[in-house]
């Protein structure tokens, strides 16, 4: 989990074949941008990248920009909000010519009263590649289960 500064930009996150399982979380109010190679994992262990959210309307964002691509054993998770007024949950953005590659994505719905779900958004010339996407519904009657996959 990274907390400071409020945003960080890196070219690549790489996991070697013998890497243990890691969890990288963009906490509410923070942004992680991958702007070059993207994520590459040669490890058999699943590497988790999480875009978190809170009930105050703050969301964590993971952005894949330029030509960033996901390759290997990587699971991206958006967290829905626990409550609130339907502000967005954790967000994963693809811009430029970035690609979901072979990544696996779990887009979670809200879990409480008026809790909004996570967002996965594609813009510009980005693509879903061969990614596998699952969207979970809301865990509460008044929550938002799905949030949009925006593909212009």
N, C-alpha and C positions, 0 to 999 in steps of 0.2 A: 504494500500500500504506500503510495506516495502522498505527501501532504504539502510540501512547499518546494518550489513556488507554486502558484495556482495553475500554471501550465508548464508542460515540458515537451520538447520536440526532440525526437531521435530519428536516426536514419533506419535503424534495424534493431530488433530484439531477436537474438539467435540462441537456440538451445542445442547443445551438443548431444550426441547419441547417449551418453551416460548421465545426462541431466536428470535430477530429481524433479518431482512435480512442483511447479511454482504457481502462485496466484498473484497476479498484478491487478490492483484495484484502483480505478479512477474514482476516488471518493467524491461525495457531493460537493460541487463547487470547483472541481478540478478537471483539467483536460490533459489527456495524453495524445500527442500527435506522432504518428509514424509517417515520415515524409519521403522515404527513399525506398529501400528494399522491402521493408515491412516486417513480417514475423516469419521466421523459419525455424522449424522444430524437427530435428532428427531423432528426438528422444521417443522412447516407447511410452513414457509417462505423459499424461495429458497436461498441457500447459493451459491455465485458465487466465483470461483477461476479462475483468468485470467492470461494467459501467454502473455505478451505484446511484441511488437517489434517496432523498429523505422527505419527511412530511412538511418541511418548511419551503419546499419548492426548488431546492437546489438539486442539481443533477451532475453526475459525473459523465464525462464525454470521452470517447475514444475515437479519434479521427485517423483514417487512412487516406493520405493525400498523395498527389502526384502519381507515381506509378507503384506505390506500395501494394504488396500482394501477401497473402497468407498461404504458407506452404507447410505441410506436415501436421502433426498432432496438436492442434490448437482449438480450444473451446472458448468462444466469446459469449458472455452472458450480459443481458441487460436486466436490471432489477426494476420492478415496478415499485411505485410509491406505496407506503403503508396507509396514508390518509392524505387529505388535502382537498384542494378544489380543482382537481383534474389537471394540474400542471404535469408536464411530461415526466416520465421516468428516465432511468439511465439511457444514454444515447450512444449509438455507434454510427458514425458518418463515413461515407465513402465519397471522395471528390477526385477531380482530375481523371486519370485513367487507372485509378486503383482498382483492385479486384479482391473479392472474397476468396478467390483461389480455391483451396481445398479445406477451408475453415468450416467449423461447425458452430452454429449460432443458436442460442436459446434466448428467445425474446419473452420475458415474463410479464404477466398482467399485474394490475394493482392488487394489493393484499388487504386493503381496509376501506373504510368509508370514503368514497370519492377518490380513491387511490388510482392514479393513472398508470398505464403500462409503459414498458420500455419502447424505444424507437430504434429502428434500423433504417437508415436513409441512404439512397444512392442518388448522386447528382453528377452533372457534367457527363463525361464519357465513362464513368465507373461501371463495374459490372459485378454480378453475383458469381461469376466464374462457375466453378463446380461446387460451390458452397452448399451445405445442407442447413436448412432453416426450420426451426420449430417455434411456433408461437403458442404460449399457454394463455388460457383465459383468466379472467379475474377470479380471485379467491373470495370475493365478497359480492353480494347482490348489487351494490351501488358502485363497484369499482369498474375501471375500464380494462377490459380483457385484452383487447388487441390495440396496438398502436400501429400506425401506418408504415408501410414500406413505400416510400415515395420514389417512384422511378419516372423522371420526366420524359 
